[in-house]
Amino acid sequence: MDLSIVIPLFNEEESLPELTAWIDKVCVANNITYEAILIDDGSSDNSWDVVMKLSKENPNIKGISFRRNYGKSAALNVGFEQVVGDVVMTMDADLQDSPEEIPEMVKMIKEDGFDIVSGWKKKRYDPLTKTIPTKLFNWATRKMSGIELNDFNCGLKSYKRQVVKSIEVYGEMHRYIPVIAKWAGFTKIGEKVVAHQERKYGVTKFGLERFVNGFLDLFSISFLGKFGKRPMHFFGLIGTIMFFIGFLFSVWIGIDKLFLDKTGTLLANRAGFFIALAAMIIGVQMFLAGFLGEMISRNNPKRNTYLIKEKANIVEL
């Protein structure tokens, strides 16, 4: 199969028939064999009934329904587990992503050799309350990840199947899939300007709180990507520095007390004593945190799961 399309949805009953018909029209016209997996993220309207009806009418339409709303990342993660196509695309269900982009984004993966192609909604039809935070979010993500994409949050993306089978998406991490994939070794990441259409049905399901959560998730991904397999390199380094600073303070205070101080000031009355003590205690705690992190990491059964690109003359036992 050429293409798997994963479409998370929440209360989008009006748009689903039009969206699936549009996808089918484009794929048939371009001789692309496909499956569209609709993930109902606990909708409270009739979205699942619509999905069931569409799946009976078109065998290429498949559906999964959550018992409650878990979020877009959970929907994508479950969808990625089910895909079988050579190319995997993600698309929002609100008709703001155009299926007309499918042929070119599939081509960029299959023929141009990209691991990921991210859509860039260069001209948007969103209010300023959404576009300004989005620009700030994209700028911060570029600086921290080193990935030169203009629109990390665009739902329209295409991937090699190996990419989505090699990563895990949770929390609010869906907007950082290119970052997660880069840490996993998929570095050929491209971008394509795509059309952004105004919402035709319903209302947006995202509020401003997603930007706060997004920045927190960005810090989490950056930390895990660099130190997830070696926590001692982070906590141990900070702990060692803190302990060394505290130790130097202690040595200086001891020398001053024994040889230089003529006033007889008690150590407990010196601010430097408490600074030294606090620094040494924090240093030990940070070092122990790194040590415990290493123990947990080394006992993780997935610790030594490495992604293999290809093999030559290797006999499978």
C-alpha positions as semicolon CSV with decimal commas, in nm:
position;residue;x (nm);y (nm);z (nm)
1;M;0,000;0,000;0,000
2;D;0,130;0,345;-0,094
3;L;-0,020;0,563;0,176
4;S;-0,171;0,557;0,524
5;I;-0,345;0,873;0,646
6;V;-0,398;0,913;1,021
7;I;-0,674;1,162;1,105
8;P;-0,742;1,245;1,472
9;L;-1,085;1,395;1,529
10;F;-1,297;1,537;1,806
11;N;-1,655;1,647;1,737
12;E;-1,613;1,683;1,359
13;E;-1,922;1,501;1,233
14;E;-2,004;1,765;0,968
15;S;-1,663;1,765;0,799
16;L;-1,590;1,390;0,782
17;P;-1,800;1,295;0,474
18;E;-1,656;1,584;0,271
19;L;-1,300;1,516;0,389
20;T;-1,302;1,142;0,314
21;A;-1,465;1,196;-0,026
22;W;-1,200;1,455;-0,111
23;I;-0,917;1,223;-0,004
24;D;-1,061;0,938;-0,210
25;K;-1,098;1,160;-0,515
26;V;-0,736;1,280;-0,499
27;C;-0,588;0,935;-0,434
28;V;-0,788;0,765;-0,708
29;A;-0,699;1,038;-0,959
30;N;-0,327;0,993;-0,881
31;N;-0,331;0,610;-0,863
32;I;-0,235;0,611;-0,495
33;T;-0,348;0,309;-0,294
34;Y;-0,439;0,427;0,051
35;E;-0,605;0,374;0,385
36;A;-0,751;0,652;0,600
37;I;-0,755;0,575;0,972
38;L;-0,996;0,803;1,160
39;I;-0,924;0,822;1,534
40;D;-1,228;0,942;1,728
41;D;-1,081;1,101;2,040
42;G;-1,389;1,061;2,262
43;S;-1,626;1,280;2,062
44;S;-1,953;1,380;2,226
45;D;-2,140;1,429;1,897
46;N;-2,221;1,174;1,625
47;S;-1,870;1,158;1,481
48;W;-1,828;0,787;1,549
49;D;-2,160;0,703;1,383
50;V;-2,041;0,894;1,077
51;V;-1,708;0,705;1,081
52;M;-1,891;0,372;1,100
53;K;-2,113;0,468;0,808
54;L;-1,818;0,584;0,597
55;S;-1,620;0,266;0,669
56;K;-1,908;0,054;0,542
57;E;-1,931;0,257;0,223
58;N;-1,555;0,264;0,155
59;P;-1,324;-0,021;0,265
60;N;-1,029;0,222;0,261
61;I;-1,183;0,408;0,555
62;K;-1,099;0,261;0,896
63;G;-1,185;0,385;1,242
64;I;-1,079;0,365;1,605
65;S;-1,286;0,513;1,888
66;F;-1,150;0,611;2,231
67;R;-1,371;0,575;2,537
68;R;-1,283;0,930;2,641
69;N;-1,082;1,227;2,519
70;Y;-0,710;1,152;2,552
71;G;-0,569;1,420;2,323
72;K;-0,419;1,445;1,978
73;S;-0,086;1,284;2,068
74;A;-0,257;0,970;2,196
75;A;-0,471;0,951;1,883
76;L;-0,166;0,979;1,657
77;N;0,030;0,723;1,857
78;V;-0,249;0,465;1,828
79;G;-0,290;0,544;1,460
80;F;0,083;0,501;1,396
81;E;0,064;0,153;1,547
82;Q;-0,194;0,053;1,286
83;V;-0,050;0,197;0,964
84;V;0,077;-0,029;0,685
85;G;0,144;0,219;0,404
86;D;0,493;0,298;0,276
87;V;0,422;0,666;0,340
88;V;0,229;0,789;0,643
89;M;0,050;1,122;0,649
90;T;-0,123;1,306;0,930
91;M;-0,408;1,543;0,865
92;D;-0,658;1,736;1,075
93;A;-1,026;1,650;1,036
94;D;-1,157;2,008;1,021
95;L;-1,096;2,058;0,644
96;Q;-0,828;2,319;0,711
97;D;-0,571;2,078;0,560
98;S;-0,618;2,027;0,187
99;P;-0,601;1,669;0,049
100;E;-0,477;1,823;-0,276
101;E;-0,133;1,832;-0,111
102;I;-0,121;1,452;-0,085
103;P;0,046;1,362;-0,420
104;E;0,336;1,605;-0,382
105;M;0,401;1,516;-0,018
106;V;0,400;1,146;-0,102
107;K;0,643;1,213;-0,389
108;M;0,880;1,403;-0,161
109;I;0,903;1,098;0,065
110;K;0,918;0,822;-0,198
111;E;1,121;0,991;-0,472
112;D;1,308;1,279;-0,308
113;G;1,418;1,070;-0,012
114;F;1,296;1,282;0,278
115;D;1,230;1,114;0,612
116;I;0,974;1,378;0,706
117;V;0,798;1,652;0,512
118;S;0,623;1,914;0,723
119;G;0,355;2,142;0,589
120;W;0,398;2,517;0,622
121;K;0,080;2,722;0,628
122;K;0,252;3,035;0,509
123;K;-0,074;3,224;0,462
124;R;-0,304;3,160;0,755
125;Y;-0,667;3,247;0,822
126;D;-0,638;3,246;1,201
127;P;-0,690;3,544;1,437
128;L;-0,390;3,733;1,575
129;T;-0,446;3,573;1,917
130;K;-0,345;3,247;1,754
131;T;-0,091;3,351;1,491
132;I;0,133;3,562;1,719
133;P;0,182;3,289;1,985
134;T;0,235;3,039;1,702
135;K;0,519;3,247;1,556
136;L;0,682;3,275;1,899
137;F;0,643;2,903;1,955
138;N;0,797;2,816;1,617
139;W;1,090;3,052;1,676
140;A;1,168;2,900;2,016
141;T;1,142;2,546;1,878
142;R;1,379;2,626;1,590
143;K;1,637;2,769;1,830
144;M;1,623;2,479;2,074
145;S;1,597;2,194;1,824
146;G;1,818;2,321;1,541
147;I;1,550;2,217;1,289
148;E;1,474;2,493;1,039
149;L;1,098;2,452;1,004
150;N;0,860;2,747;0,990
151;D;0,549;2,567;1,113
152;F;0,606;2,285;1,362
153;N;0,239;2,285;1,460
154;C;0,100;2,217;1,112
155;G;-0,107;1,897;1,126
156;L;-0,033;1,814;0,763
157;K;0,287;1,608;0,756
158;S;0,419;1,303;0,574
159;Y;0,666;1,043;0,699
160;K;0,846;0,730;0,599
161;R;0,670;0,444;0,774
162;Q;0,992;0,358;0,960
163;V;0,982;0,701;1,127
164;V;0,640;0,660;1,290
165;K;0,718;0,300;1,386
166;S;1,034;0,413;1,565
167;I;0,896;0,688;1,788
168;E;0,644;0,727;2,067
169;V;0,412;1,027;2,088
170;Y;0,248;1,121;2,420
171;G;0,134;1,421;2,624
172;E;0,135;1,719;2,387
173;M;0,433;1,592;2,189
174;H;0,256;1,571;1,853
175;R;0,381;1,915;1,752
176;Y;0,737;1,799;1,819
177;I;0,739;1,484;1,608
178;P;1,016;1,626;1,383
179;V;1,227;1,690;1,696
180;I;1,161;1,341;1,834
181;A;1,242;1,189;1,495
182;K;1,566;1,388;1,471
183;W;1,683;1,249;1,807
184;A;1,597;0,902;1,674
185;G;1,831;0,956;1,379
186;F;1,593;1,069;1,103
187;T;1,759;1,391;0,997
188;K;1,641;1,450;0,641
189;I;1,351;1,681;0,721
190;G;1,188;1,891;0,451
191;E;0,913;2,149;0,434
192;K;0,642;2,229;0,183
193;V;0,420;2,535;0,163
194;V;0,060;2,412;0,186
195;A;-0,277;2,578;0,156
196;H;-0,457;2,676;0,474
197;Q;-0,833;2,677;0,446
198;E;-1,073;2,852;0,677
199;R;-1,266;2,628;0,913
200;K;-1,593;2,532;0,748
201;Y;-1,774;2,357;1,033
202;G;-1,767;2,378;1,411
203;V;-1,515;2,563;1,629
204;T;-1,151;2,516;1,719
205;K;-1,080;2,264;1,995
206;F;-0,755;2,427;2,112
207;G;-0,709;2,711;2,361
208;L;-0,415;2,929;2,463
209;E;-0,313;2,676;2,728
210;R;-0,167;2,457;2,452
211;F;0,116;2,707;2,407
212;V;0,211;2,686;2,776
213;N;0,201;2,306;2,759
214;G;0,391;2,319;2,432
215;F;0,687;2,505;2,580
216;L;0,701;2,268;2,877
217;D;0,702;1,972;2,639
218;L;0,980;2,136;2,437
219;F;1,202;2,148;2,745
220;S;1,114;1,784;2,822
221;I;1,205;1,666;2,471
222;S;1,528;1,865;2,468
223;F;1,635;1,719;2,801
224;L;1,535;1,360;2,719
225;G;1,696;1,379;2,378
226;K;2,032;1,485;2,523
227;F;2,037;1,313;2,862
228;G;1,763;1,048;2,858
229;K;2,019;0,766;2,824
230;R;2,285;0,929;3,045
231;P;2,123;1,125;3,332
232;M;2,448;1,118;3,532
233;H;2,607;1,346;3,271
234;F;2,354;1,614;3,363
235;F;2,281;1,571;3,734
236;G;2,627;1,440;3,818
237;L;2,801;1,736;3,655
238;I;2,583;1,992;3,835
239;G;2,620;1,801;4,163
240;T;2,997;1,785;4,133
241;I;3,023;2,157;4,062
242;M;2,795;2,246;4,353
243;F;2,983;2,019;4,594
244;F;3,319;2,158;4,478
245;I;3,200;2,516;4,535
246;G;3,073;2,424;4,882
247;F;3,396;2,245;4,965
248;L;3,607;2,544;4,864
249;F;3,390;2,770;5,079
250;S;3,436;2,531;5,372
251;V;3,813;2,525;5,331
252;W;3,829;2,904;5,315
253;I;3,607;2,942;5,623
254;G;3,820;2,688;5,814
255;I;4,146;2,866;5,728
256;D;3,996;3,202;5,815
257;K;3,864;3,074;6,147
258;L;4,191;2,906;6,250
259;F;4,449;3,158;6,131
260;L;4,297;3,492;6,032
261;D;3,992;3,567;6,247
262;K;4,082;3,763;6,563
263;T;3,724;3,845;6,668
264;G;3,618;3,497;6,777
265;T;3,303;3,496;6,561
266;L;3,117;3,167;6,580
267;L;3,090;2,967;6,257
268;A;2,712;2,956;6,303
269;N;2,706;3,335;6,277
270;R;2,878;3,338;5,939
271;A;2,664;3,348;5,623
272;G;2,943;3,174;5,430
273;F;2,911;2,869;5,654
274;F;2,548;2,814;5,553
275;I;2,622;2,882;5,186
276;A;2,896;2,619;5,191
277;L;2,675;2,371;5,375
278;A;2,381;2,423;5,139
279;A;2,600;2,392;4,829
280;M;2,753;2,065;4,949
281;I;2,414;1,918;5,041
282;I;2,261;2,018;4,706
283;G;2,567;1,879;4,528
284;V;2,529;1,541;4,698
285;Q;2,156;1,534;4,624
286;M;2,210;1,613;4,256
287;F;2,479;1,348;4,229
288;L;2,248;1,090;4,390
289;A;1,968;1,192;4,152
290;G;2,198;1,121;3,859
291;F;2,305;0,791;4,013
292;L;1,944;0,680;4,065
293;G;1,859;0,793;3,712
294;E;2,141;0,577;3,575
295;M;2,017;0,276;3,773
296;I;1,663;0,322;3,642
297;S;1,786;0,375;3,288
298;R;2,009;0,068;3,292
299;N;1,721;-0,148;3,413
300;N;1,488;-0,018;3,142
301;P;1,427;-0,304;2,894
302;K;1,415;-0,051;2,609
303;R;1,749;0,108;2,700
304;N;1,945;-0,075;2,432
305;T;1,683;-0,051;2,158
306;Y;1,883;0,100;1,876
307;L;1,744;0,187;1,535
308;I;1,922;0,000;1,255
309;K;1,922;0,166;0,914
310;E;2,020;-0,136;0,706
311;K;2,230;-0,454;0,711
312;A;2,477;-0,624;0,479
313;N;2,566;-0,995;0,490
314;I;2,413;-1,036;0,834
315;V;2,247;-1,370;0,904
316;E;1,943;-1,346;1,130
317;L;1,957;-1,606;1,410
